[in-house]
């Protein structure tokens, strides 16, 4: 189990919020509404959460050149039958 020193953790959160208090005002001044800001926060938080979760399980990032090759392949071939082992077997009677 992970033990968190709550007062120290909360002090860190308070310090972060104190430094970033005007962030909301800046995006509102740029023309965003509350829903847009909330959506951006949710997407960013989800991405950070998933990245930490994946890294915590030991997965490593794919090299850029391999990712570029895979992206080009998807553009050229599409996503159909990307993983044949997951294909719907009801169509072939098995």
N, CA, C and O of each residue as an XYZ file, in Angstrom:
376
protein
N       0.836     -1.184      0.000
C       0.000      0.000      0.000
C       0.879      1.244      0.000
O       1.947      1.278      0.612
N       0.404      2.248     -0.695
C       1.117      3.515     -0.756
C       0.612      4.402      0.365
O      -0.592      4.603      0.518
N       1.533      4.928      1.142
C       1.171      5.824      2.237
C       1.475      7.247      1.789
O       2.595      7.555      1.381
N       0.466      8.112      1.869
C       0.617      9.495      1.439
C       0.557     10.390      2.663
O      -0.364     10.285      3.473
N       1.529     11.258      2.795
C       1.529     12.252      3.854
C       0.520     13.329      3.451
O       0.851     14.249      2.703
N      -0.722     13.207      3.956
C      -1.804     14.073      3.499
C      -1.544     15.563      3.689
O      -1.762     16.326      2.748
N      -1.085     16.023      4.869
C      -0.845     17.460      4.983
C       0.165     17.974      3.959
O      -0.014     19.044      3.377
N       1.233     17.194      3.745
C       2.244     17.602      2.762
C       1.660     17.588      1.355
O       1.928     18.497      0.569
N       0.870     16.575      1.027
C       0.226     16.482     -0.275
C      -0.707     17.665     -0.492
O      -0.684     18.285     -1.555
N      -1.527     17.984      0.506
C      -2.463     19.096      0.377
C      -1.738     20.426      0.267
O      -2.192     21.319     -0.448
N      -0.612     20.573      0.967
C       0.190     21.790      0.828
C       0.676     21.949     -0.610
O       0.668     23.051     -1.159
N       1.096     20.843     -1.211
C       1.534     20.882     -2.603
C       0.398     21.252     -3.534
O       0.589     22.034     -4.466
N      -0.784     20.699     -3.294
C      -1.945     21.030     -4.121
C      -2.305     22.499     -3.976
O      -2.603     23.168     -4.965
N      -2.280     23.004     -2.744
C      -2.590     24.423     -2.512
C      -1.582     25.320     -3.227
O      -1.957     26.329     -3.825
N      -0.306     24.952     -3.163
C       0.732     25.747     -3.826
C       0.512     25.755     -5.337
O       0.658     26.793     -5.984
N       0.162     24.605     -5.895
C      -0.107     24.518     -7.334
C      -1.281     25.407     -7.708
O      -1.206     26.171     -8.670
N      -2.355     25.310     -6.956
C      -3.534     26.113     -7.258
C      -3.252     27.601     -7.115
O      -3.776     28.405     -7.886
N      -2.442     27.975     -6.149
C      -2.107     29.387     -5.961
C      -1.349     29.921     -7.175
O      -1.563     31.060     -7.591
N      -0.469     29.103     -7.743
C       0.302     29.539     -8.911
C      -0.545     29.574    -10.178
O      -0.248     30.335    -11.098
N      -1.584     28.769    -10.235
C      -2.367     28.624    -11.463
C      -3.783     29.176    -11.329
O      -4.665     28.797    -12.099
N      -4.007     30.045    -10.384
C      -5.349     30.565    -10.126
C      -5.925     31.337    -11.304
O      -7.136     31.302    -11.522
N      -5.091     32.030    -12.067
C      -5.603     32.875    -13.139
C      -5.760     32.129    -14.462
O      -6.157     32.729    -15.461
N      -5.459     30.851    -14.485
C      -5.546     30.060    -15.708
C      -6.964     30.109    -16.285
O      -7.142     30.315    -17.486
N      -7.955     29.922    -15.439
C      -9.344     29.959    -15.897
C      -9.698     31.298    -16.507
O     -10.351     31.352    -17.549
N      -9.274     32.384    -15.869
C      -9.560     33.709    -16.408
C      -8.927     33.893    -17.779
O      -9.532     34.511    -18.655
N      -7.738     33.376    -17.981
C      -7.053     33.532    -19.264
C      -7.814     32.837    -20.388
O      -7.951     33.395    -21.477
N      -8.308     31.629    -20.137
C      -9.047     30.942    -21.207
C     -10.401     31.582    -21.443
O     -10.874     31.616    -22.579
N     -11.036     32.090    -20.400
C     -12.301     32.795    -20.596
C     -12.071     34.081    -21.391
O     -12.878     34.431    -22.252
N     -10.978     34.781    -21.106
C     -10.638     35.995    -21.857
C     -10.353     35.674    -23.320
O     -10.536     36.521    -24.194
N      -9.899     34.431    -23.588
C      -9.617     34.011    -24.967
C     -10.875     33.553    -25.699
O     -10.810     33.174    -26.868
N     -12.019     33.586    -25.017
C     -13.279     33.246    -25.673
C     -13.837     31.873    -25.351
O     -14.874     31.492    -25.895
N     -13.184     31.129    -24.490
C     -13.695     29.819    -24.111
C     -14.826     29.987    -23.113
O     -14.874     30.974    -22.379
N     -15.746     29.013    -23.086
C     -16.781     29.001    -22.050
C     -16.425     27.926    -21.018
O     -15.424     27.224    -21.160
N     -17.249     27.810    -19.989
C     -16.938     26.846    -18.917
C     -16.939     25.410    -19.415
O     -16.124     24.603    -18.967
N     -17.843     25.074    -20.338
C     -17.884     23.704    -20.855
C     -16.596     23.380    -21.611
O     -16.041     22.293    -21.450
N     -16.121     24.310    -22.429
C     -14.884     24.075    -23.179
C     -13.707     23.885    -22.231
O     -12.884     22.992    -22.437
N     -13.619     24.708    -21.204
C     -12.545     24.563    -20.228
C     -12.667     23.225    -19.502
O     -11.676     22.518    -19.323
N     -13.884     22.881    -19.086
C     -14.102     21.598    -18.403
C     -13.745     20.413    -19.284
O     -13.145     19.445    -18.817
N     -14.115     20.489    -20.571
C     -13.772     19.415    -21.504
C     -12.263     19.292    -21.670
O     -11.728     18.183    -21.689
N     -11.573     20.424    -21.790
C     -10.116     20.396    -21.937
C      -9.459     19.805    -20.693
O      -8.509     19.028    -20.793
N      -9.965     20.172    -19.534
C      -9.426     19.626    -18.285
C      -9.659     18.122    -18.215
O      -8.762     17.366    -17.843
N     -10.876     17.688    -18.577
C     -11.206     16.262    -18.505
C     -10.348     15.437    -19.468
O      -9.847     14.374    -19.102
N     -10.182     15.926    -20.689
C      -9.384     15.196    -21.678
C      -7.923     15.131    -21.230
O      -7.293     14.078    -21.317
N      -7.398     16.233    -20.761
C      -6.006     16.275    -20.310
C      -5.798     15.371    -19.104
O      -4.812     14.638    -19.039
N      -6.718     15.420    -18.153
C      -6.604     14.573    -16.962
C      -6.683     13.097    -17.335
O      -5.933     12.275    -16.808
N      -7.583     12.770    -18.236
C      -7.727     11.371    -18.666
C      -6.446     10.876    -19.350
O      -5.983      9.763    -19.101
N      -5.885     11.727    -20.216
C      -4.661     11.354    -20.915
C      -3.524     11.139    -19.913
O      -2.788     10.157    -20.012
N      -3.382     12.039    -18.963
C      -2.317     11.900    -17.964
C      -2.526     10.649    -17.118
O      -1.577      9.922    -16.827
N      -3.769     10.406    -16.728
C      -4.089      9.211    -15.938
C      -3.724      7.943    -16.701
O      -3.064      7.055    -16.160
N      -4.156      7.861    -17.961
C      -3.894      6.661    -18.751
C      -2.395      6.469    -18.985
O      -1.902      5.342    -18.963
N      -1.674      7.565    -19.210
C      -0.232      7.459    -19.413
C       0.445      6.906    -18.165
O       1.312      6.038    -18.270
N       0.068      7.386    -17.003
C       0.669      6.903    -15.753
C       0.287      5.450    -15.489
O       1.109      4.667    -15.014
N      -0.947      5.092    -15.793
C      -1.412      3.730    -15.598
C      -0.623      2.764    -16.482
O      -0.162      1.721    -16.018
N      -0.474      3.113    -17.739
C       0.254      2.268    -18.678
C       1.727      2.159    -18.272
O       2.291      1.065    -18.260
N       2.344      3.293    -17.941
C       3.749      3.263    -17.521
C       3.925      2.452    -16.239
O       4.925      1.753    -16.073
N       2.953      2.547    -15.336
C       3.024      1.810    -14.085
C       2.995      0.305    -14.279
O       3.509     -0.446    -13.450
N       2.391     -0.133    -15.381
C       2.339     -1.561    -15.690
C       3.534     -2.009    -16.520
O       3.603     -3.165    -16.938
N       4.471     -1.101    -16.760
C       5.714     -1.477    -17.417
C       5.744     -1.354    -18.925
O       6.729     -1.752    -19.548
N       4.706     -0.820    -19.529
C       4.732     -0.637    -20.974
C       5.676      0.505    -21.319
O       5.785      1.478    -20.572
N       6.341      0.386    -22.427
C       7.252      1.438    -22.858
C       6.738      2.065    -24.148
O       5.983      1.457    -24.906
N       7.169      3.287    -24.368
C       6.722      4.024    -25.541
C       7.318      3.418    -26.805
O       8.475      2.999    -26.824
N       6.516      3.380    -27.850
C       6.970      2.887    -29.148
C       7.915      3.922    -29.760
O       7.658      5.121    -29.654
N       8.991      3.487    -30.390
C       9.885      4.447    -31.057
C       9.138      5.244    -32.130
O       8.240      4.718    -32.787
N       9.513      6.508    -32.301
C       8.815      7.387    -33.256
C       8.777      6.815    -34.673
O       7.748      6.897    -35.343
N       9.874      6.243    -35.130
C       9.894      5.725    -36.500
C       8.915      4.570    -36.671
O       8.275      4.452    -37.716
N       8.793      3.719    -35.658
C       7.830      2.605    -35.711
C       6.402      3.138    -35.682
O       5.546      2.647    -36.417
N       6.133      4.138    -34.839
C       4.804      4.739    -34.772
C       4.452      5.376    -36.120
O       3.314      5.274    -36.578
N       5.419      6.025    -36.747
C       5.199      6.649    -38.053
C       4.876      5.584    -39.111
O       3.993      5.781    -39.947
N       5.594      4.462    -39.068
C       5.321      3.364    -40.012
C       3.911      2.812    -39.804
O       3.179      2.580    -40.766
N       3.541      2.604    -38.542
C       2.206      2.087    -38.239
C       1.115      3.056    -38.695
O       0.087      2.636    -39.225
N       1.346      4.348    -38.486
C       0.360      5.355    -38.906
C       0.204      5.338    -40.420
O      -0.916      5.398    -40.927
N       1.305      5.256    -41.141
C       1.245      5.220    -42.605
C       0.501      3.971    -43.071
O      -0.284      4.026    -44.018
N       0.750      2.857    -42.409
C       0.081      1.599    -42.755
C      -1.431      1.715    -42.550
O      -2.212      1.216    -43.360
N      -1.837      2.375    -41.465
C      -3.269      2.542    -41.198
C      -3.909      3.440    -42.251
O      -5.045      3.201    -42.662
N      -3.195      4.465    -42.688
C      -3.713      5.344    -43.737
C      -3.883      4.554    -45.023
O      -4.899      4.677    -45.706
N      -2.886      3.744    -45.351
C      -2.904      2.984    -46.604
C      -3.898      1.831    -46.580
O      -4.595      1.594    -47.567
N      -3.973      1.107    -45.455
C      -4.772     -0.111    -45.399
C      -6.077      0.020    -44.616
O      -6.972     -0.812    -44.762
N      -6.190      1.039    -43.803
C      -7.376      1.180    -42.958
C      -7.265      0.296    -41.723
O      -6.212     -0.270    -41.427
N      -8.387      0.196    -41.010
C      -8.398     -0.542    -39.745
C      -9.085     -1.909    -39.847
O      -9.103     -2.665    -38.875
N      -9.644     -2.225    -41.000
C     -10.332     -3.494    -41.166
C      -9.314     -4.625    -41.060
O      -8.251     -4.575    -41.679
N      -9.641     -5.621    -40.288
C      -8.788     -6.794    -40.084
C      -7.420     -6.439    -39.504
O      -6.432     -7.123    -39.770
N      -7.367     -5.386    -38.724
C      -6.118     -5.004    -38.069
C      -5.653     -6.110    -37.127
O      -4.462     -6.409    -37.039
N      -6.613     -6.713    -36.426
C      -6.323     -7.815    -35.516
C      -7.222     -8.992    -35.890
O      -8.297     -9.149    -35.311
N      -6.807     -9.813    -36.836
C      -7.649    -10.921    -37.292
C      -8.048    -11.874    -36.164
O      -9.112    -12.490    -36.221
N      -7.201    -11.998    -35.142
C      -7.536    -12.909    -34.046
C      -8.767    -12.449    -33.263
O      -9.352    -13.231    -32.514
N      -9.163    -11.183    -33.431
C     -10.358    -10.678    -32.755
C     -11.562    -10.608    -33.685
O     -12.613    -10.097    -33.297
N     -11.424    -11.111    -34.899
C     -12.505    -11.039    -35.864
C     -13.725    -11.808    -35.361
O     -13.609    -12.761    -34.591
N     -14.872    -11.375    -35.807
C     -16.122    -12.037    -35.433
C     -16.147    -13.415    -36.076
O     -16.284    -13.535    -37.294
N     -16.018    -14.437    -35.273
C     -15.946    -15.815    -35.782
C     -17.306    -16.359    -36.181
O     -17.383    -17.414    -36.809
N     -18.379    -15.663    -35.832
C     -19.716    -16.154    -36.185
C     -19.936    -16.136    -37.688
O     -20.795    -16.863    -38.188
N     -19.179    -15.321    -38.423
C     -19.345    -15.230    -39.868
C     -18.748    -16.414    -40.601
O     -19.208    -16.760    -41.689
N     -17.732    -17.041    -40.026
C     -17.110    -18.170    -40.702
C     -17.550    -19.522    -40.130
O     -17.027    -20.568    -40.515
N     -18.512    -19.486    -39.213
C     -19.073    -20.719    -38.680
C     -18.265    -21.387    -37.591
O     -18.613    -22.497    -37.188
N     -17.218    -20.781    -37.097
C     -16.389    -21.411    -36.077
C     -16.761    -20.910    -34.704
O     -16.167    -21.331    -33.711
